[in-house]
Amino acid sequence: MERNEMIDRVSSENKMYDFIIIGGGATGIGIALEASARGYSVVLLEKSDFTKSTSSKSTKLVHGGVRYLAQGDVGLVREAVVERGLLTQNAPHLVKSQSFIIPTHGLFDELQYTVGLTLYDLLAGKYSLGRSRRISKSKTLKRISTINSKKISAGVVYFDGQFDDTRLAINTLQTAVGNGAIVINYCDVNGLIKDDNGIVSGVKFTDQEAGKDYEIKGKQVVNATGVFADDVLMMDSPNAEKTIAPSQGVHLVLDKSFLPDNDAIMIPKTDDGRVLFLVPWHNRVVVGTTDTPIEKESLEPIALEEEIEFILKTAARYLTKAPKRTDVLSVFAGLRPLAASKGKGNKTKEISRSHKIFESKSGLLTMVGGKWTTYRKMGEDLVDKTEKRNGWSHIETKTKHMRIKGYKEDVDYNNPLYFYGSDEDAILKLSKEKGMSESISTSLDVINAQVVWAVKHEMARTVEDFLARRTRCQLLDAIESIKMAPQVAKIMAAELKQDEAWEKKQVGDYIEVTSNYIL
């Protein structure tokens, strides 16, 4: 995954690609993997960094969606629990089984959740991650030492998946590149090319680093820009109907003392009707999420005061150690690209998370909805649809059991480099070079070699790319990550052959964006 090489290929190949994918979040990445695995030529273009927006701001769960079962959406849950199972098999270095405990209030709760979650297990079939069961109050208190004993009668244990979203993105992109795909970040698609019949036949884009414009041709152009899908639809047709109703979800990150044990907590009924999760992640605890309809999409949404207060207040009710604002290591907000409802007054939590493919008159395909758990299936459905509409002969999916780059079994999650999977050996080899084993942060376990690796093999172009997405420092401890920025900038500048002015600007830009992650 070398950016200059990718740009050179795009500028010199002068060919008609099978797929041009606009958007480098979960949706676009899933499509790139699927199409390249079937042998199609693929170009994926992302206007900022891969997963910069929604796809790096998830609750870090690969899950079937217990609440969709309560809404009766059995098909969506079945699809998701199967995909969850496949992900644990295809990327075990990044996706693992996580036990959850639901604190119950009385017999009705216990029965309701035990029956519901038994159905959840059954839907997964052979892909089940473990059996749900009721456990007594004393066992619940033993397993979650910080839970408020006055708030519970017993507990129900169930299993879901837990993962690192941006690491899965990078490894999936590397897998697609291994299949021949071209993937480039910091390339802004600013126009669609159409033939004499008004059919989309390519895109115009600007390489933001070089300030150079390009045009490439493609048989199928795909709009996979998530919450920004309407911007591309407007490029295609200025009168296009709105397809996206963005909803904001906020998460707070706390230190491990708030949930020192191995189980996650799922609170099924909160004041706004959503569920609240407390999930162990990279030796921290992620708490969320909220559901707030938002008028305008942005790359860096900011948590609202009422969202922060809602999470702190709800968590305090259930924990013996109530989190305060000063305990928050990082706060992050992401936007969900929910499909806009035609009717009025639909609560965002009731809008289906199933993915939909819209076909424009121009032949542009737009995918909306969906979630990380089903990203592979979304890619499969999009490529199937393209084959059908273009009259191509159908090629069976190759990704169901495809191992994702970095695949490694028996992962030691206490190892600070575990999320590199099989690439860890190469990073350790690099760390033996002069100065490469030196620590950038002892509390976040990051060494110099990781920065070099991210630039050389993971297309990291900015300090933010490294601290926010190639590692998760920005989310795990925003203030600590700011302290790391100058050293990261120095190493990156040497690798990218940039000067001191670049270093200075990078640090300034990083401090500016990360200040929104600090309460």
C-alpha angles and dihedrals in degrees: 000000000000114000100206090049090052092050090049090052093051093048096045105036095069093189140131108260121211093225134022109187120196110204134043102214127106093292097050092042092052090051093047091052094047097045095045091046089057089053099257121142109249138189118186118191125192121187095212127008123321110277091002091144131032098347095065094046102063128129085255091245130132097200145155092227111250091203093057087059089056087052090053096247094140095157093056092047093048091051092047097048091051091049089047089056092048091051093054087053097043099042108022090157089066108023122057140165113266125194116224129194122206110204107224131209110210137327097300091057092047093052095042096051096039092053094041094049093046086059088048089056093046092053089058091055111175089000093064114133095207143322122281119230143164116255127194125256092253092052091047091052090047093051096043105037094181098052119117105249092204091063099057142062095184139319141253118217121209136159134238136157128273125196150156107257103200094042089054088050094053094045092047091050089050089051091051090048088052086058091053102268121146111221123179132178125205092037112129116206104214103167145020122229116222132191125229090278093055093254116144108248103166148336140257116222141172123226097223094202096056096026087230125144124223139182122205131180126227138176092219124026114196127199105212098155098126112205089011094056092111091060091061092043088054089052087055096043123003090211096051116145119247111263102174130072103184118211124190124229120191129198133189123208118215132178121267095260090081090061106014095166130077099253125092121220125230117194105196101193123046132161093268093046095250127116120253121216130200105192131179108233130167091342092307134088123248113205122191174336137245130180115217123161109233127204100208132035119230136175092232108035115189125225114247120231092242091054092052092047092047092055094045092047095047093046091048090057092060103035130072088214104057112209116234129198090260090059093060110107093185139353120205134182128201133182123232114219095222118178109255111249119232093215126070128256099018110159111231092235087061095052108102118253091209113120123248132197118215120197117207123208087251091060093253111145118213123191119201135175122018130110141235093272092064099035093116093050090047088056091048093051093047094050091045090052091048092051090050098046094044094045093241118154110262118255116196118243114269098188104075093092099015113135113233118231110274092034109171132160128215095031119194103221091193089066107096090217096048095114091066089068112187091359090070092089091057091049091049089050089051090048090062090067118097112296094349096113093055115119122246091186127007094192091054095034098231124152133193093253091065091062092052091047092051092052096044101040109014104045095243106169104169139038088249091054089058101039097039104034116008085050122013099231095126091058097038097050117352096189093048090049091056089055088054095051100087093052092045090049091051094053093043092049090056092049095044093040093240128151135240093268088059090050091051093048092047092054091046092049091048094050090049095052095039094051085077089062093059123081 
